Amino acid sequence: MATYKSIAYDQPLSAGGSMVLLQEQTASGDADVSFTSGIDSTYKEYVFRIINLHPSANDSAFRWQVNASGESGYNETITSTSFSAVLYEGDTNPALAYLTASDQAEGTAAQILSDSVGADNDQCISGELTLYDPSSTTFVKHWVARVNNILHSDGSNDRHTAGYINTTGAITEIQFTPSSGTIDDGTIKMYGIN
């Protein structure tokens, strides 16, 4: 019989293992943030914490993609699903919606984590992406993400996205990019879960 361990709210969805910080990158006017080492069979679960990423371009999307071992171009095949909850500062237009423009069905584009990210001085995106067993050469690679951003139209956008990378090749690299402009500021931390 399986046993379950309670996880603190500030910890990622996991089997309750400890988090080990492997890398930390801070953007400053960069076109992307890429982790090109450290994703290997040491851990079965990798968590990427996105902390206050501020785009240079208003109304941009924040995305990610991966490379399997020996591959390049950040264009692996993804099937995904996405929905969001939105509320504007004026307490108007609350919405909960499935987002067909952000899902993929065997697509190779960069996967959208959130869109309509604002570029005002006080606007940014934060959240978490978890990649499960990226070194498996037997199974496809499952992932889940939850981020929150301030919309360019001044609302809170709580975005949930999940899916799988349809390859049995080991995933060894991940890249985060805005759809336009650069990442002016912000940090992404990569953790391994014991």
C-alpha positions as CSV (number, residue, x, y, z in Angstrom):
1,M,0.0,0.0,0.0
2,A,1.3,3.4,-1.0
3,T,2.0,6.0,1.7
4,Y,1.8,9.7,1.3
5,K,3.7,12.5,2.9
6,S,2.3,15.9,3.5
7,I,4.1,18.6,1.6
8,A,4.5,22.2,2.8
9,Y,2.7,24.8,0.7
10,D,5.9,26.4,-0.5
11,Q,7.3,23.1,-1.7
12,P,6.8,21.7,-5.2
13,L,4.3,18.9,-6.0
14,S,6.5,15.9,-5.3
15,A,6.9,12.7,-3.4
16,G,8.2,14.8,-0.4
17,G,11.9,14.6,-1.2
18,S,14.3,17.3,-0.3
19,M,15.1,20.1,-2.8
20,V,18.7,20.5,-3.8
21,L,19.6,23.8,-5.6
22,L,21.7,22.8,-8.6
23,Q,21.9,26.1,-10.6
24,E,20.7,29.7,-10.4
25,Q,20.6,32.1,-13.3
26,T,19.8,35.8,-13.2
27,A,18.7,37.5,-16.5
28,S,19.7,41.0,-17.3
29,G,18.6,42.0,-20.8
30,D,18.9,38.4,-22.1
31,A,17.1,36.8,-25.0
32,D,16.8,33.5,-23.0
33,V,17.7,31.7,-19.9
34,S,19.1,28.2,-20.8
35,F,20.2,25.3,-18.5
36,T,22.6,23.2,-20.7
37,S,24.1,21.1,-18.0
38,G,23.1,19.4,-14.7
39,I,20.0,17.7,-16.0
40,D,20.9,14.0,-15.7
41,S,19.9,10.7,-14.0
42,T,21.0,12.0,-10.6
43,Y,17.4,13.1,-9.9
44,K,14.0,11.8,-11.0
45,E,12.4,15.2,-10.7
46,Y,13.7,18.7,-11.6
47,V,12.0,21.9,-10.5
48,F,12.5,25.3,-12.1
49,R,11.5,28.2,-10.0
50,I,10.8,31.4,-11.9
51,I,11.2,34.4,-9.7
52,N,10.0,37.9,-10.8
53,L,11.0,37.7,-14.5
54,H,10.3,41.1,-16.1
55,P,10.1,41.3,-19.9
56,S,11.2,44.2,-22.0
57,A,8.3,43.9,-24.3
58,N,4.7,44.5,-23.2
59,D,2.1,41.8,-24.0
60,S,4.6,39.1,-24.5
61,A,4.4,35.4,-23.8
62,F,6.8,33.5,-21.6
63,R,7.7,30.1,-23.0
64,W,10.0,27.1,-22.7
65,Q,11.4,24.2,-24.8
66,V,13.9,21.4,-24.4
67,N,16.6,19.4,-26.2
68,A,16.9,15.7,-26.0
69,S,20.4,14.3,-25.7
70,G,22.4,15.0,-28.9
71,E,19.7,17.2,-30.3
72,S,19.6,21.0,-30.9
73,G,17.2,23.7,-31.8
74,Y,14.9,23.4,-28.8
75,N,12.1,21.8,-30.8
76,E,11.1,18.5,-29.1
77,T,7.5,17.3,-29.7
78,I,5.0,18.4,-27.0
79,T,1.4,17.6,-26.2
80,S,-0.1,20.0,-23.6
81,T,-3.1,21.5,-22.0
82,S,-3.6,24.9,-20.4
83,F,-6.2,26.9,-18.5
84,S,-6.2,30.1,-16.5
85,A,-8.1,32.2,-13.9
86,V,-8.1,35.9,-14.3
87,L,-9.2,38.9,-12.3
88,Y,-8.5,42.6,-13.1
89,E,-7.5,45.3,-10.7
90,G,-10.9,47.0,-11.0
91,D,-12.6,43.7,-9.8
92,T,-13.9,43.2,-13.3
93,N,-14.2,40.4,-15.8
94,P,-13.3,37.4,-13.6
95,A,-12.8,34.4,-15.9
96,L,-11.8,30.7,-15.7
97,A,-11.1,29.4,-19.2
98,Y,-9.4,26.7,-21.2
99,L,-6.8,28.2,-23.5
100,T,-6.6,26.6,-26.9
101,A,-4.0,29.1,-28.1
102,S,-1.6,27.8,-25.5
103,D,-2.0,24.0,-25.9
104,Q,-0.1,21.8,-28.4
105,A,-1.0,18.5,-30.0
106,E,2.3,17.0,-31.1
107,G,3.7,20.5,-31.7
108,T,7.4,21.5,-31.7
109,A,7.0,25.2,-30.8
110,A,8.1,26.7,-27.6
111,Q,5.5,25.8,-25.0
112,I,3.7,28.9,-23.6
113,L,3.6,29.1,-19.8
114,S,1.7,32.4,-19.8
115,D,0.9,35.2,-22.2
116,S,-0.1,38.9,-22.1
117,V,2.7,39.5,-19.6
118,G,3.0,43.2,-18.7
119,A,6.2,45.2,-19.0
120,D,5.4,48.0,-16.6
121,N,8.0,48.6,-13.9
122,D,5.9,46.7,-11.3
123,Q,4.9,43.8,-13.6
124,C,6.5,40.3,-13.8
125,I,5.9,36.6,-13.9
126,S,6.7,34.0,-11.2
127,G,6.0,30.3,-10.8
128,E,7.2,26.8,-11.1
129,L,7.8,24.1,-13.8
130,T,8.4,20.5,-12.7
131,L,9.9,18.0,-15.2
132,Y,9.6,14.3,-14.2
133,D,12.3,11.7,-14.9
134,P,14.0,13.6,-17.8
135,S,16.7,10.9,-18.1
136,S,14.3,8.0,-18.7
137,T,15.0,6.3,-22.1
138,T,11.8,4.2,-21.7
139,F,9.0,6.7,-21.1
140,V,7.8,10.1,-22.5
141,K,8.6,13.0,-20.1
142,H,5.7,14.4,-18.1
143,W,5.7,18.0,-16.8
144,V,3.4,20.4,-14.9
145,A,3.6,24.2,-14.5
146,R,1.9,26.9,-12.5
147,V,2.7,30.5,-12.9
148,N,1.2,33.9,-12.1
149,N,1.8,37.1,-13.9
150,I,0.4,40.6,-14.1
151,L,-1.3,41.0,-17.4
152,H,-0.4,44.0,-19.6
153,S,-4.0,45.1,-19.0
154,D,-3.5,45.1,-15.2
155,G,-4.9,41.8,-14.0
156,S,-3.8,38.7,-12.2
157,N,-3.4,35.7,-14.4
158,D,-3.1,32.3,-12.6
159,R,-2.0,29.9,-15.4
160,H,-1.9,26.1,-15.1
161,T,-0.2,24.1,-17.9
162,A,0.8,20.4,-18.2
163,G,1.6,17.8,-20.7
164,Y,4.3,15.5,-22.0
165,I,7.4,15.7,-24.2
166,N,6.8,12.9,-26.7
167,T,10.3,11.4,-26.8
168,T,12.0,8.5,-25.1
169,G,15.4,10.3,-25.5
170,A,16.9,11.7,-22.3
171,I,16.2,15.5,-21.9
172,T,19.4,17.3,-21.1
173,E,18.7,21.0,-21.8
174,I,15.9,23.5,-21.2
175,Q,15.5,27.0,-22.4
176,F,13.1,29.8,-21.2
177,T,12.3,32.7,-23.6
178,P,9.9,35.6,-24.1
179,S,8.0,35.7,-27.3
180,S,9.4,39.2,-28.0
181,G,12.0,41.4,-26.6
182,T,14.3,40.3,-23.8
183,I,14.2,39.3,-20.1
184,D,15.2,42.5,-18.4
185,D,15.5,41.1,-14.9
186,G,14.6,38.0,-12.9
187,T,15.9,34.7,-11.7
188,I,15.3,31.0,-12.5
189,K,16.6,28.4,-10.0
190,M,16.9,24.7,-11.0
191,Y,16.4,22.1,-8.2
192,G,16.8,18.4,-8.1
193,I,14.4,16.4,-5.9
194,N,15.8,13.5,-3.9
